[in-house]
Amino acid sequence: MKRIATFLLLSSLLLTAAAQRRPENWPKIEKLALEEIRTASDNILVAFFLGPDMNKVSTNISEWSLNGKPAISIDRWITPTWRDSFGFEHHIYLKLDEKLVQGKEYLLKTPHGDTTFIFNSREIFSESIKTNQSGYSALAQKRFANFAIWTGTGGGQKIEGDLPEYEVFEIETGKIITQGVLTELGANENSGDFVYQTDLSAVPEGGPYMIEIKGYGRSYPFGVGGVYSQRLAYISFRGLLHHRCGMEQKQPYFDHDIRCKCHTQVYDVKVATRPEFINIDISTDPVIKTYGGYHDAGDADRRDHHMIAPMVLLTYFDMFPNYFSDNQFNIPDIFDENMNPTGQGNGIPDIVDEAEWGTLIWEILQEPNGGVKAGTEKVGYFEDSGWEATLDKDPDPYGTFRIENHSTTLAAGLFAHLARVIKPYKPERAAVLQDRAERAWTYAGDSENVYIGHKLNFLVQYYLLTGDQATHNELIKLAPEIPGFYKENHQGNPRRVHDTNVLLGAHFFSYLVQDDRPRDPSVVQYFEEAISSVADWRIKELEKNPWPNGTSEPNRWWGSQTAQGQYADPILMQWRLTGEQKYIDAASQLMDYNQGLNPIGKCYLTGSGFDRVTDPLNHDSYVRKLRGWGPNPGIQIFGPGNIAQLLEGAPAMIPALETLPAQRQWFDNRLNVSGSEYTIPESITFPSVIYTILSGGKTWDRKTIPFDSLED
């Protein structure tokens, strides 16, 4: 009977959710308003409106004029937005018969009211200038901004005549820092525009700065290094903290008192690893107390591919131990027996504490025989029961998946890795983890079809932990397969690491950067060959693209356009090995893309930049937005390039989404699932460590807020 009752409750909640998902039931922007006059070029003016309806702005050209003269043409880009309320951004592009004149006063007449302005290209914002709106890395010696004219229904436009000059100036003093002439990079099919570039290499650490394109307009503010990069690293790293499962989210470790603990118990049902197979009887099924791990995207499931998060964290600590410290990211690291935070400052670097939290759930899901269950989940999603309650109010029971060989072998390497890293701080804890690693590998390590990445990771980490020569001998035999295998599989979707042969640097790179155990020269050669070949390949891929995107193939998987951290990963590893400047330059450029140096000019990481994501598919963010706090910070969404899943009732846009070039196929709305969702392994973890490296590993003084007087 309890199962029938649960089904009826779920059916009722699904009907409620269907109504809540319809845009007509969302809180809306109340009326149309002209927000800003912008430019797209020296003869294309942009009237930027916010309003409740997609078709609210008239594009009857006879109703528009500038100083009494009609426009030559009118185009539009209308896209959904959800800031404080749901509505649409209206970008209306007016092409003029003459260039805008510096210092001249203009009267713009529109069907929705008139406005006057004085044109000053140092003061008027140009949508065509794309920068890293948060913080370029001061470690890089090559930094750029792009310029590309795009007019929605009018498409991309080339610059007519001579290429314009630009100046980079310091906002506070007006001092010119560097200047030059735009460089043409050419047309780009994936973005549908003609791309030009400004060189920011001579801009020193500091800021805030702006770029002025003479006669065209200016950029968003930006900074270089220092507090700008440090704040970006802080926001990104804490994306993991905001996704912790089984822990309260309250001050002083969070910016607000968000919610209480969630999902602290699950039913031990041991079902197949698909949520539709979960079948729970709350009257008879045993209960497990659970903490640790992460919610994934809008869901509260904890799946075994989440083990990639602590694997990557621990690998980056091995790579750059001096870049990470205790109290670096304001995370709690002291808990009572019920995992309630009681303090911070345990003397262990925050990155290791975060890795320990990400590992904890897999310890809990390990059976005495060594096998590790593949995660926890339920049927459906919490958003099905409404978007106005935080995840601690989730009413439905969760169950465990059964033990799988792939989850067990993946956990074996993770347990060994954490045991080695944490041993200097907690030797007794390390011993427990070593025992877990040994039991897990004994259970599944000799099973048929153990994935090469899982085996490689265990052999590397167990040898580094124990110095066991038999394990080392197995690693020596496996090493020749790695260069070809790594290159072949590097571009694979990291969400499939748990059950396929996708291979990451985190599976083996620790071997190259440790000094506690002897290294076999042949293993070193094979591993270094793997990293160098993929790093150089990634740089060539970067150089082919006028936008600093890591792939010229836009639709390989959800999020492949913004998987910049994954593309930068082998490049940073090669920088760690060689110290060559070209590698840190390339990694920095890749990470600039998600901070606004992309065709849309969008910061795809929540909480960062000026034109930022406002409606990610993240459940707790809905409540935060209703309270006026904005979405959870540190969420790197999937972004453009894949529109496979648009939920029923998803808003439309102009031009139609499916007609746009790949790097523009995106709008800011939770019903755009394949564009607004994300995952823990690729979307959150890689940026969290890479932005920290690009910041130089410094700790952000949270009293010093960059752009404080400039941000909206």
C-alpha positions in Angstrom: 0.0 0.0 0.0 2.8 2.4 0.8 4.1 1.9 -2.8 0.7 2.7 -4.2 0.4 5.8 -2.0 3.9 7.0 -3.1 2.8 6.6 -6.8 -0.4 8.6 -6.3 1.6 11.3 -4.5 4.2 11.4 -7.3 1.4 11.6 -9.9 -0.2 14.5 -8.1 3.1 16.3 -7.8 3.8 15.8 -11.5 0.5 17.5 -12.4 1.4 20.4 -10.1 4.8 20.6 -11.7 3.3 20.7 -15.2 1.4 23.8 -14.3 4.4 25.4 -12.6 6.6 24.8 -15.7 4.3 26.8 -18.0 5.7 30.3 -18.6 2.3 31.9 -18.1 2.5 30.9 -14.4 6.0 32.4 -13.8 6.4 35.8 -12.1 6.9 38.2 -15.0 8.5 41.6 -15.8 5.6 43.9 -15.5 6.1 46.3 -18.4 8.3 47.1 -21.3 11.2 49.5 -20.6 14.1 50.9 -22.6 17.1 50.0 -20.5 20.0 51.2 -22.4 21.3 52.6 -25.7 24.2 50.5 -27.0 26.1 50.0 -30.2 27.0 47.1 -32.5 29.2 49.1 -34.8 30.0 52.6 -35.8 26.7 52.8 -37.7 24.5 50.3 -35.9 22.7 51.5 -32.8 21.2 49.1 -30.4 18.1 49.9 -28.4 18.0 47.4 -25.5 14.6 46.8 -23.9 13.4 44.4 -21.1 9.8 43.4 -21.3 7.2 40.7 -20.5 6.4 39.6 -24.1 8.5 38.4 -27.0 6.6 40.4 -29.6 6.1 43.6 -27.5 8.7 45.8 -29.4 7.5 47.0 -32.8 10.0 46.7 -35.6 8.0 48.9 -38.0 10.9 50.9 -39.4 8.7 53.9 -40.1 8.2 54.3 -36.3 12.0 54.7 -35.6 14.2 57.6 -36.3 17.5 59.1 -35.2 17.7 62.9 -35.3 14.7 62.8 -37.6 16.3 60.4 -40.1 14.9 56.9 -40.6 17.1 53.8 -40.3 18.3 51.9 -43.3 17.3 48.6 -41.8 16.0 47.2 -38.5 16.9 43.8 -37.0 16.3 42.1 -33.7 17.6 39.5 -31.3 15.0 38.6 -28.6 16.0 36.1 -26.0 14.4 34.9 -22.7 15.8 36.1 -19.5 15.0 35.5 -15.8 16.6 38.1 -13.5 14.2 39.0 -10.8 11.3 38.0 -13.0 10.8 36.2 -16.2 10.7 38.2 -19.5 12.6 38.9 -22.6 15.7 40.9 -23.7 14.9 42.9 -26.8 18.0 43.9 -28.8 16.8 46.2 -31.6 19.5 46.9 -34.2 19.1 50.1 -36.2 21.5 50.5 -39.2 22.1 54.1 -40.0 23.1 55.8 -43.2 26.1 57.5 -41.6 28.5 56.8 -38.8 27.9 58.0 -35.3 29.8 61.2 -34.5 31.8 61.6 -31.3 30.3 64.3 -29.0 27.2 64.7 -31.0 23.8 64.8 -29.3 21.1 62.4 -30.7 17.4 62.0 -30.3 16.2 58.5 -30.8 12.4 58.2 -31.4 10.9 54.8 -30.9 7.4 53.4 -30.9 7.8 53.0 -27.1 9.1 56.4 -26.1 12.0 58.8 -27.0 15.4 59.3 -25.5 18.4 61.6 -26.0 22.0 60.8 -25.6 25.5 62.1 -26.5 27.6 59.7 -28.4 30.9 59.0 -26.7 32.7 55.8 -27.7 34.5 55.7 -24.3 31.2 55.7 -22.5 28.6 53.9 -24.6 28.6 50.1 -24.3 29.2 48.1 -27.5 27.7 44.6 -27.6 30.4 43.6 -30.2 33.4 43.8 -27.7 33.8 40.5 -25.9 36.2 40.2 -22.9 36.8 38.1 -19.9 34.5 40.1 -17.6 35.9 38.7 -14.4 39.7 38.4 -14.4 42.3 37.5 -16.9 45.2 35.5 -15.5 48.3 37.5 -14.7 50.3 34.3 -15.3 49.5 34.5 -19.0 51.6 36.7 -21.3 49.1 36.5 -24.1 45.6 38.0 -23.5 43.0 39.1 -26.0 39.6 40.5 -26.4 37.4 39.9 -29.5 35.2 42.1 -31.6 32.4 40.7 -33.7 29.3 42.5 -35.0 26.1 40.4 -34.9 22.6 41.7 -35.3 20.3 38.9 -34.7 18.0 38.5 -37.7 20.6 40.5 -39.6 23.4 38.0 -38.9 27.0 38.8 -38.8 28.5 41.9 -40.3 32.0 42.8 -41.5 33.7 46.1 -40.6 33.3 48.5 -43.5 36.5 50.4 -44.5 39.6 50.6 -42.4 39.9 48.7 -39.2 39.4 51.0 -36.2 41.9 51.8 -33.5 41.4 50.8 -29.9 42.6 52.0 -26.5 42.6 50.2 -23.2 42.2 52.7 -20.3 42.1 52.5 -16.6 38.6 53.4 -15.4 39.5 55.3 -12.3 42.1 57.6 -13.8 41.3 57.5 -17.5 44.9 56.7 -18.2 45.6 55.0 -21.5 47.4 51.6 -20.8 47.8 50.3 -24.4 46.5 50.9 -27.8 46.5 49.5 -31.3 44.4 48.6 -34.4 42.0 45.7 -34.6 43.4 42.5 -36.2 41.1 40.6 -38.5 40.8 36.8 -37.7 38.1 36.0 -40.3 34.7 34.4 -40.5 33.6 31.7 -38.2 30.9 29.2 -39.2 30.2 28.1 -35.6 29.4 31.6 -34.4 28.1 33.1 -37.6 30.2 36.3 -37.4 33.4 38.0 -38.6 35.9 38.1 -35.8 38.5 40.7 -35.0 40.9 40.9 -32.1 42.5 43.4 -29.7 45.8 42.6 -28.0 45.8 42.9 -24.2 49.2 41.4 -23.5 50.6 44.8 -22.4 47.9 45.4 -19.9 49.4 45.0 -16.4 48.0 43.2 -13.4 45.3 45.4 -11.8 42.3 47.3 -13.0 39.5 47.8 -13.6 40.0 48.6 -17.2 37.9 49.1 -20.3 38.5 48.8 -24.0 37.4 51.6 -26.3 37.0 50.9 -30.0 37.3 54.4 -31.5 33.9 55.4 -33.0 32.2 52.2 -31.9 31.9 52.0 -28.1 33.5 50.4 -25.0 33.6 47.0 -23.3 32.5 45.8 -20.0 35.0 46.5 -17.2 37.6 43.8 -16.7 40.7 43.2 -14.5 43.9 41.3 -14.7 45.2 39.0 -11.9 45.1 40.0 -8.3 41.8 40.4 -6.6 40.0 39.8 -9.9 41.4 36.3 -10.5 41.2 35.5 -6.8 37.5 36.3 -6.6 36.8 34.2 -9.7 38.7 31.2 -8.2 36.7 31.6 -5.0 33.4 31.7 -6.7 34.2 28.7 -8.9 35.7 26.5 -6.2 32.8 27.0 -3.9 30.5 25.7 -6.6 31.3 22.3 -5.1 30.4 23.5 -1.6 26.9 24.6 -2.8 26.3 21.1 -4.2 27.3 19.2 -1.1 24.6 16.6 -0.1 23.8 15.9 3.6 25.1 19.3 4.9 23.3 22.4 6.0 23.9 25.6 4.0 24.1 28.4 6.5 26.2 31.4 7.5 29.1 31.9 8.1 30.2 29.4 5.4 27.4 30.6 3.0 26.3 34.1 2.0 22.8 33.5 3.5 21.0 30.9 5.7 19.8 28.9 2.7 18.6 25.5 4.1 19.1 22.7 6.6 20.6 19.3 6.0 19.2 17.2 3.2 19.1 13.5 2.2 20.7 12.1 5.4 19.1 8.7 5.0 18.5 6.4 2.0 16.9 3.0 1.8 19.2 0.1 1.0 17.4 -1.4 -1.9 20.4 -2.3 -4.2 18.6 -1.8 -7.5 20.0 -1.6 -11.0 21.7 1.7 -11.8 18.8 3.4 -13.5 16.4 5.6 -11.4 13.3 4.1 -13.0 14.2 0.7 -11.4 14.2 2.2 -7.9 11.4 0.5 -5.9 11.3 1.3 -2.2 9.1 -0.1 0.6 9.6 2.3 3.5 8.0 -0.2 5.9 10.6 -3.0 5.3 13.7 -1.7 3.5 16.7 -1.0 5.8 17.9 2.6 6.2 21.4 3.9 5.8 22.5 7.2 7.3 24.3 9.2 4.5 26.5 12.2 4.2 29.0 13.4 1.6 29.0 13.6 -2.1 27.2 16.1 -4.3 23.9 16.9 -5.9 24.2 16.8 -9.7 22.6 19.6 -11.6 18.9 20.1 -10.6 18.8 16.6 -9.1 19.7 15.1 -5.8 21.1 11.9 -7.1 24.7 10.9 -6.2 26.1 8.8 -9.0 29.5 7.0 -9.3 30.8 9.3 -12.0 30.9 12.0 -9.2 34.1 10.3 -8.0 35.8 12.2 -10.8 35.4 15.3 -8.5 37.7 14.2 -5.7 40.0 12.4 -8.1 40.6 15.7 -10.0 40.9 17.7 -6.7 43.5 15.4 -5.3 45.5 15.3 -8.6 45.7 19.1 -8.7 46.9 19.1 -5.1 49.6 16.7 -6.2 50.4 19.0 -9.1 50.4 22.3 -7.4 50.5 21.8 -3.6 51.7 25.4 -3.0 48.6 26.8 -4.7 46.2 25.4 -2.1 46.0 26.2 1.6 43.7 26.0 4.7 41.0 28.6 5.0 41.4 29.5 1.3 37.7 29.2 0.3 35.8 29.6 3.6 34.6 26.1 3.8 33.7 24.2 7.0 36.2 21.5 7.9 35.4 20.6 11.5 32.2 18.6 12.1 30.5 16.8 15.0 29.5 13.1 14.9 26.4 14.0 12.8 28.3 16.0 10.3 27.1 19.4 11.5 29.8 22.1 10.9 31.4 23.3 14.1 34.3 25.3 12.7 37.1 25.7 10.3 40.9 25.8 10.3 41.9 22.1 10.7 45.3 22.7 9.2 44.5 20.8 6.1 44.2 22.6 2.7 40.6 23.2 1.7 41.0 21.3 -1.5 41.8 18.1 0.4 38.9 18.7 2.8 36.6 19.1 -0.3 38.0 15.9 -1.8 37.3 14.1 1.5 33.7 15.3 1.5 33.4 14.1 -2.1 34.7 10.7 -1.1 32.7 10.2 2.1 29.5 8.9 0.4 31.4 6.1 -1.4 32.8 5.0 1.9 29.3 4.8 3.3 28.1 2.9 0.3 30.9 0.3 0.6 29.8 -3.1 1.9 32.0 -5.2 4.3 32.9 -7.4 1.3 34.5 -4.4 -0.4 31.9 -3.8 -3.0 30.8 -0.2 -3.5 27.2 0.6 -4.5 26.9 2.8 -7.5 25.1 5.7 -5.9 21.7 6.9 -4.6 18.6 8.2 -6.4 14.9 8.2 -6.6 12.3 8.1 -9.4 11.7 11.6 -10.8 13.2 14.9 -9.7 12.4 17.2 -6.8 11.5 20.0 -9.2 8.5 17.8 -10.0 7.1 18.7 -6.6 7.5 22.4 -7.0 10.2 25.1 -7.4 9.5 26.9 -4.1 11.2 24.6 -1.6 14.8 23.9 -1.0 16.3 20.4 -1.2 16.1 19.8 2.5 12.3 19.7 2.0 12.5 16.9 -0.6 9.6 14.6 0.5 10.5 11.5 -1.4 12.5 8.4 -0.4 15.8 7.7 -2.0 17.3 4.2 -2.6 20.7 2.8 -3.2 21.9 1.3 -6.5 23.4 -2.2 -6.3 27.2 -2.9 -6.1 28.8 -2.6 -9.6 32.3 -3.6 -10.6 32.8 -0.3 -12.2 31.9 1.8 -9.2 34.0 -0.5 -7.0 37.1 -0.3 -9.1 36.8 3.4 -9.5 36.4 3.8 -5.7 39.4 1.6 -5.1 41.8 4.1 -6.8 40.0 7.1 -5.1 40.4 5.6 -1.6 44.1 4.9 -2.2 44.6 8.4 -3.5 42.9 10.1 -0.6 44.7 7.8 1.9 48.1 9.0 0.5 47.3 12.7 0.5 45.6 12.8 3.9 48.2 10.6 5.6 50.4 13.4 6.9 47.4 15.1 8.5 45.3 12.1 9.6 47.4 8.8 9.7 44.6 6.8 11.3 42.1 7.9 8.7 44.6 7.1 6.0 44.9 3.5 7.3 41.1 3.1 7.1 41.1 4.4 3.6 43.9 2.0 2.6 41.9 -0.9 3.9 38.9 0.3 1.9 41.0 0.5 -1.2 42.4 -3.0 -0.8 39.0 -4.6 -0.1 37.4 -2.8 -3.1 40.2 -4.0 -5.4 40.0 -7.5 -4.0 36.3 -7.6 -4.7 36.3 -6.4 -8.3 39.9 -5.8 -9.5 40.2 -9.2 -11.2 36.7 -9.1 -12.7 36.2 -9.3 -16.4 36.4 -6.1 -18.4 37.8 -3.8 -15.7 38.1 -0.4 -17.5 41.6 0.6 -18.3 41.2 4.0 -16.6 40.0 2.4 -13.3 42.9 -0.2 -13.4 45.4 2.5 -14.2 44.3 4.8 -11.5 44.3 2.1 -8.8 47.8 0.8 -9.8 49.2 4.4 -9.8 47.6 5.4 -6.5 48.2 2.1 -4.6 51.8 2.0 -5.6 52.3 5.6 -4.6 50.6 4.9 -1.3 52.4 1.6 -0.4 55.4 1.2 -2.6 54.3 -2.3 -3.4 56.6 -3.5 -6.2 54.1 -6.1 -7.6 51.7 -3.3 -8.2 54.4 -1.3 -9.8 55.2 -4.2 -12.1 51.6 -4.3 -13.2 51.7 -0.6 -13.9 55.0 -1.0 -16.0 53.2 -3.6 -18.2 50.2 -1.4 -18.7 52.0 1.9 -19.4 52.7 1.4 -23.2 49.0 1.4 -23.9 48.4 4.8 -22.3 49.6 7.4 -24.9 47.4 6.1 -27.8 44.5 5.4 -25.5 44.6 8.8 -23.8 44.7 10.7 -27.1 41.9 8.6 -28.5 39.6 9.0 -25.5 40.5 12.4 -24.2 37.6 14.1 -26.0 35.1 11.6 -24.6 32.4 12.7 -22.3 33.8 12.7 -18.7 30.3 11.8 -17.4 31.0 8.3 -18.8 34.2 7.7 -17.0 32.5 5.4 -14.5 31.3 2.9 -17.2 33.5 3.4 -20.3 37.1 3.6 -21.2 37.2 7.4 -21.2 40.6 8.4 -19.8 41.6 11.6 -17.9 45.0 12.9 -16.8 43.7 12.4 -13.2 44.0 8.7 -13.8 47.8 8.7 -13.9 49.4 12.1 -13.7 50.2 11.9 -10.0 52.9 9.3 -10.9 54.9 12.0 -12.7 54.9 14.7 -9.9 55.7 12.7 -6.8 59.1 12.0 -5.3 58.3 9.5 -2.5 58.5 6.4 -4.7 60.9 5.4 -7.4 59.7 6.1 -11.0 60.3 3.7 -13.8 61.9 5.5 -16.7 59.7 3.8 -19.3 56.5 4.6 -17.4 57.6 8.2 -17.2 58.3 8.3 -20.9 54.9 6.8 -21.8 53.0 9.1 -19.4 54.9 12.2 -20.5 54.3 11.3 -24.2 50.5 11.0 -23.5 50.3 14.4 -21.8 52.5 16.3 -24.3 50.8 14.9 -27.4 47.3 15.8 -26.2 48.4 19.2 -24.8 49.9 20.1 -28.2 46.9 18.8 -30.0 44.6 20.9 -27.8 46.7 24.0 -28.6 46.4 23.4 -32.3 42.6 23.0 -31.9 42.6 26.3 -30.0 44.6 28.1 -32.7 42.1 27.0 -35.4 39.2 28.8 -33.6 38.9 32.6 -33.7 37.1 32.3 -30.4 39.1 30.7 -27.6 37.0 27.5 -27.6 38.6 24.1 -27.0 36.7 22.3 -29.8 35.7 23.0 -33.4 33.1 20.2 -33.1 30.1 21.9 -31.4 27.8 19.1 -30.6 29.8 16.2 -29.3 27.9 16.1 -26.0 25.9 18.3 -23.8 28.3 20.9 -22.5 31.1 20.3 -25.0 31.2 24.0 -25.9 31.9 25.1 -22.3 34.0 22.1 -21.2 37.0 24.5 -21.3 38.4 23.1 -18.0 38.6 19.6 -19.5 40.4 21.0 -22.6 42.8 23.0 -20.5 43.5 20.1 -18.2 46.3 18.4 -20.2 47.7 21.8 -21.1 48.2 22.7 -17.5 49.7 19.3 -16.8 52.2 20.0 -19.6 52.9 23.4 -18.1 53.6 21.7 -14.8 56.1 19.3 -16.4 57.9 21.9 -18.7 57.2 25.4 -17.4 56.8 26.5 -21.0 54.9 29.8 -21.2 52.8 28.8 -24.2 51.0 26.2 -22.1 49.8 28.6 -19.4 48.9 31.1 -22.1 46.7 28.5 -23.8 45.0 27.3 -20.6 44.2 30.9 -19.7 42.7 31.7 -23.1 40.5 28.6 -22.9 39.2 29.7 -19.5 38.5 33.2 -20.8 35.8 31.8 -23.1 33.4 31.0 -20.2 33.9 34.4 -18.6 32.4 36.3 -21.6 35.0 36.0 -24.3 32.5 34.1 -26.5 30.1 35.0 -29.3 27.2 35.7 -27.0 29.3 37.6 -24.5 27.8 35.6 -21.7 29.5 34.6 -18.4 28.5 30.9 -18.3 29.6 30.7 -14.6 26.9 31.9 -12.2 27.9 34.7 -9.9 30.7 36.0 -12.2 30.9 38.8 -14.7 28.4 41.4 -15.8 26.3 39.6 -18.4 25.9 36.4 -16.3 23.7 33.3 -16.3 20.5 33.9 -14.2 18.4 30.8 -14.5 20.5 27.5 -14.3 18.7 24.2 -13.9 19.5 24.0 -10.2 16.8 23.5 -7.7 18.0 25.5 -4.7 18.6 28.4 -7.1 14.9 28.8 -7.6 14.3 29.6 -4.0 17.4 31.9 -3.8 16.0 33.9 -6.7 12.6 34.3 -5.0 14.4 35.6 -2.0 16.4 38.1 -4.1 19.8 36.4 -3.7 20.3 35.3 -7.3 21.1 31.7 -8.3 23.7 29.6 -6.4 27.1 30.9 -7.4 29.8 28.7 -9.1 27.6 26.8 -11.5 29.2 26.3 -14.9 26.3 25.5 -17.2 26.4 23.4 -20.4 26.0 26.5 -22.6 25.4 26.6 -26.3 25.8 24.0 -29.1 23.2 21.4 -28.1 19.4 21.9 -28.0 18.5 18.2 -27.6 16.2 18.8 -24.7 13.8 21.7 -24.5 11.1 20.9 -21.9 7.4 21.5 -22.7 6.6 25.2 -22.4 10.1 26.4 -23.0 10.1 29.9 -24.3 10.9 30.8 -27.9 13.3 33.4 -29.2 14.1 35.4 -32.3 15.9 34.3 -34.4 14.5 30.8 -33.7 16.9 28.8 -31.6 17.4 26.0 -34.1 18.4 28.4 -36.9 21.3 29.9 -35.0 25.0 29.0 -35.4 26.1 26.4 -32.9 27.9 28.8 -30.5 24.7 31.0 -30.3 22.2 28.2 -29.7 21.4 29.0 -26.2 19.0 31.0 -24.0 19.0 31.6 -20.3 16.1 29.4 -19.0 15.8 26.3 -16.9 13.6 24.7 -19.5 16.5 24.7 -21.9 17.8 21.6 -20.2 20.7 20.7 -22.5 21.9 24.3 -22.3 21.2 25.2 -18.6 22.0 22.0 -16.8 25.5 20.9 -15.8 27.4 18.1 -14.1 29.7 17.8 -11.1 32.6 16.1 -12.8 33.1 18.3 -15.9 31.1 21.5 -15.2 32.0 22.3 -11.6 35.2 20.4 -10.8 37.6 21.3 -13.6 36.9 25.1 -13.4 37.2 25.1 -9.6 40.9 24.0 -9.7 41.9 25.6 -13.0 40.8 29.1 -12.1 42.6 28.7 -8.8 45.8 27.8 -10.6 45.3 30.8 -13.0 44.9 33.1 -9.9 48.3 32.0 -8.7 46.8 30.2 -5.8 46.2 33.3 -3.7 43.4 33.7 -1.2 40.8 36.3 -1.9 40.3 38.9 0.8 36.5 39.0 0.7 36.4 42.6 2.0 38.0 43.7 -1.3 35.2 43.4 -3.9 36.3 44.1 -7.5 33.8 46.1 -9.6 31.9 46.9 -6.4 30.8 50.3 -7.7 30.3 49.1 -11.3 28.3 45.9 -11.0 24.6 45.9 -11.5 
